[in-house]
Amino acid sequence: MSSRVMLISVAMLWASAGLQPQVAPTAKTTTVRGRVEVIGTPRRGKTKHGVIPETVVWLTPVTGADERSNTGTQGPAITQAGSTAQNPQLVQKNKTFEPHILVVPAGATVEFPNEDPFFHNVFSLFEGKRFDLGLYEAGTSRKVRFDRAGISYIFCNIHPDMSAVVITITTPLFATSDADGQLAMASVPSGRYLLHVWSEGMGPEVEQPLTSEITITEDASSLGVIRVPPANGEHMTHKNKYGREYDQPTPDGSVYTPQE
């Protein structure tokens, strides 16, 4: 496994999204476990930068040699919009996106409500879903349908410190790391998979997750230690939606003025 490979954690099946693995009645399943550590950090748990970077890991079945090159982040659009019980949200509040990392099934619609007392302009021009929501004021919202699998880096064209990541996948088998870097992915059918790993230490210049082929059985259900690059607590370096550096803030400008 590559030295840059990353972490994992608390696992969950995507029942809320209406996605369930197709497992034959006699198929054996197991709980996949692993541990995440930061590259260059000899001790476990806390790093010199704080907590272990949040990492998302997911599994896609390998059924033939031609599928080994499939990263699970590209593919045909699928029409499952509305299959979730309620639409996920990336809330803009206190000049941040909440949550910072969001995992959704392909076809899901994500809402972007503005709960700050000023304008925002949410956009993504990277691998994944490309969009520009334009300026919209406090108390209003916009929606984006993430119809294809991929990694979307989300920014605000007004506030350069705002960033989030939407990871769109086509499998119910995924996990997100906890603060201690532990993972447990339940009810994984035995078989061959591509393991996909994305971590906060990766930036927008990394358009694809790291991948590795693995075989899961009852007797081989451990991913061992997955090493990830550190996240230094710095905001993702990026340019504005025009490909230029951000202008210096002008507090008296209309986009910064609280709405009455």
C-alpha positions in Angstrom: 0.0 0.0 0.0 1.3 3.5 -0.9 3.0 5.4 1.9 0.5 8.2 1.3 -2.5 5.9 1.8 -4.9 7.2 4.4 -7.2 6.5 7.2 -10.5 5.1 8.1 -13.0 4.8 10.9 -16.5 4.3 12.1 -18.3 2.4 9.5 -21.9 2.4 8.4 -24.2 1.0 5.8 -26.0 3.5 3.7 -29.5 2.5 4.7 -30.7 6.1 5.0 -29.8 6.5 1.3 -31.7 3.5 0.2 -28.5 1.7 -0.9 -27.9 -1.8 0.4 -25.3 -4.2 -0.7 -26.6 -7.0 -2.8 -25.7 -10.0 -0.8 -26.9 -13.6 -1.4 -28.7 -15.2 1.6 -25.8 -17.6 2.1 -23.0 -15.0 1.5 -20.8 -14.5 4.5 -20.1 -11.0 5.9 -17.6 -9.7 8.3 -16.6 -6.5 10.1 -13.6 -4.8 8.5 -11.3 -3.0 11.0 -8.3 -0.9 10.7 -6.3 2.0 12.2 -5.1 5.3 10.8 -1.8 6.9 11.6 -0.2 10.1 10.3 2.9 9.8 8.1 6.0 10.8 10.1 4.4 10.5 13.5 5.8 7.6 15.6 3.1 7.6 18.2 -0.5 6.7 18.0 -3.5 9.0 18.3 -2.7 12.6 18.7 -0.2 14.2 16.2 2.0 17.2 16.6 -0.7 19.1 14.7 -3.6 18.0 16.8 -6.0 15.1 15.9 -5.7 12.7 13.1 -7.1 14.2 9.8 -10.6 13.1 9.0 -10.5 10.4 6.3 -13.1 8.7 4.2 -12.7 5.1 3.0 -15.0 3.1 0.8 -15.1 -0.3 -1.0 -16.2 -1.1 -4.5 -16.4 -4.7 -5.7 -13.9 -6.0 -8.2 -15.5 -8.6 -10.5 -13.1 -8.6 -13.4 -9.6 -7.5 -14.5 -11.1 -4.6 -16.5 -12.4 -3.1 -13.2 -9.0 -2.8 -11.5 -8.5 0.6 -13.0 -11.9 1.9 -11.9 -11.3 4.2 -9.0 -15.0 4.4 -8.1 -15.0 8.1 -8.6 -16.1 8.3 -12.2 -18.9 6.6 -14.0 -22.3 7.1 -15.6 -24.8 9.4 -14.0 -27.3 7.6 -11.9 -30.9 8.7 -11.2 -31.4 8.3 -7.5 -32.3 11.8 -6.6 -34.7 11.9 -3.7 -33.8 8.3 -2.6 -32.6 9.7 0.8 -35.1 10.5 3.5 -34.0 14.1 3.7 -31.5 16.1 1.7 -28.1 16.6 3.2 -26.9 20.1 3.9 -23.7 22.1 3.8 -24.6 25.1 6.1 -22.7 28.4 5.8 -22.4 29.7 9.3 -19.7 31.8 11.0 -17.8 31.9 7.7 -17.5 28.1 7.7 -19.2 25.1 6.0 -20.8 22.7 8.4 -20.0 19.9 8.1 -16.5 20.3 6.6 -16.7 16.8 4.9 -19.9 15.3 3.6 -20.4 11.9 2.0 -23.4 11.4 -0.2 -24.7 8.8 -2.6 -24.5 9.7 -6.3 -27.8 11.3 -7.3 -28.2 13.1 -3.9 -29.2 16.7 -3.8 -27.3 18.8 -1.3 -28.7 22.1 0.1 -26.5 25.1 0.8 -28.3 27.4 3.2 -26.8 30.7 4.1 -27.1 31.3 7.8 -24.6 34.1 8.0 -25.7 37.8 8.1 -24.0 38.5 4.8 -23.7 37.2 1.2 -21.9 34.1 0.1 -20.9 32.7 -3.3 -20.4 28.9 -3.2 -18.6 27.3 -6.1 -16.6 24.2 -7.1 -14.5 24.1 -10.2 -12.6 20.9 -9.4 -13.0 17.2 -10.1 -16.4 16.0 -9.2 -19.4 18.4 -9.5 -18.6 21.8 -11.1 -21.0 24.6 -10.2 -21.3 28.3 -9.3 -24.2 29.3 -7.1 -23.6 33.0 -7.5 -24.2 35.6 -4.7 -27.1 34.9 -2.4 -28.0 36.6 0.8 -28.7 35.7 4.4 -31.6 33.4 5.0 -31.7 32.0 1.5 -30.5 28.7 0.1 -29.4 27.0 -3.1 -29.3 23.3 -4.1 -27.0 21.2 -6.1 -27.6 17.6 -7.4 -24.4 15.5 -7.2 -25.3 13.2 -10.0 -21.8 11.6 -10.6 -19.4 10.0 -8.3 -16.3 12.1 -7.5 -14.6 14.4 -5.0 -15.9 18.0 -5.1 -13.9 20.8 -3.3 -16.2 23.5 -2.2 -15.2 27.2 -1.7 -16.7 30.6 -1.3 -15.7 33.3 -3.9 -15.9 36.0 -1.2 -14.3 34.3 1.8 -11.1 32.5 1.0 -10.9 30.7 4.4 -14.1 28.8 3.7 -13.7 25.2 2.4 -15.5 21.9 2.4 -15.4 18.6 0.6 -18.3 16.6 -0.8 -17.4 13.0 -1.6 -20.0 11.3 -3.9 -19.9 7.5 -4.0 -21.8 4.7 -5.5 -21.5 2.1 -2.7 -23.0 1.7 0.7 -19.8 0.3 2.1 -17.9 3.3 3.5 -16.4 4.6 6.7 -15.2 7.9 8.2 -12.4 8.0 10.7 -12.9 8.9 14.3 -10.6 11.1 16.4 -8.5 8.1 17.4 -8.1 6.9 13.8 -10.1 3.7 14.4 -12.4 2.2 11.9 -15.0 -0.5 11.8 -17.0 -1.2 8.7 -19.8 -3.7 9.4 -21.5 -6.3 7.2 -18.9 -6.4 4.4 -19.5 -9.5 2.1 -16.4 -11.6 1.5 -14.8 -10.9 -1.9 -12.3 -8.7 -3.8 -12.6 -4.9 -3.5 -10.9 -1.7 -4.5 -10.2 0.2 -1.3 -10.5 4.0 -1.9 -9.0 6.4 0.6 -9.3 10.2 0.8 -8.0 12.3 3.7 -8.0 16.0 4.7 -4.2 16.0 4.1 -4.9 15.8 0.4 -5.7 19.0 -1.4 -7.6 20.0 -4.5 -4.6 19.2 -6.7 -5.2 15.5 -5.8 -8.3 14.7 -8.0 -8.5 11.0 -7.3 -8.5 9.0 -4.0 -5.8 6.5 -3.4 -6.7 3.0 -4.3 -5.6 -0.5 -3.5 -7.0 -3.9 -4.3 -7.8 -6.1 -1.3 -9.6 -9.4 -0.5 -12.0 -9.6 2.4 -12.8 -12.9 4.1 -13.8 -13.9 7.6 -10.2 -14.7 8.3 -8.7 -11.6 6.6 -10.8 -8.6 7.6 -8.1 -6.3 8.9 -6.8 -3.3 6.9 -4.0 -2.9 9.3 -2.4 0.5 9.6 -3.3 3.1 6.9 -0.9 6.0 6.9 -2.1 9.5 5.9 -0.5 12.8 5.3 -1.0 15.4 8.1 -3.5 18.2 7.8 -1.7 21.2 9.2 -4.8 23.1 10.3 -4.4 25.4 7.3 -7.1 26.2 4.9 -6.9 24.6 1.5 -4.9 26.7 -0.9 -7.0 27.8 -3.8 -7.8 30.7 -6.2 -11.2 32.3 -6.7 -13.7 31.1 -9.3 -12.0 33.3 -11.9 -8.6 31.6 -11.3 -7.1 34.6 -9.6 -5.9 35.4 -6.1 -8.5 36.7 -3.7 -8.9 40.5 -3.3 -8.2 41.9 0.1 -11.3 42.2 2.2 -13.3 45.4 2.1 -15.4 45.4 5.2 -17.5 48.3 4.0 -18.4 46.4 0.8 -22.0 45.3 0.3 -21.2 41.6 0.3 -19.9 42.0 3.9 -22.6 44.2 5.2 -25.1 42.4 7.5 -28.5 42.1 6.1 -31.3 44.0 7.9 
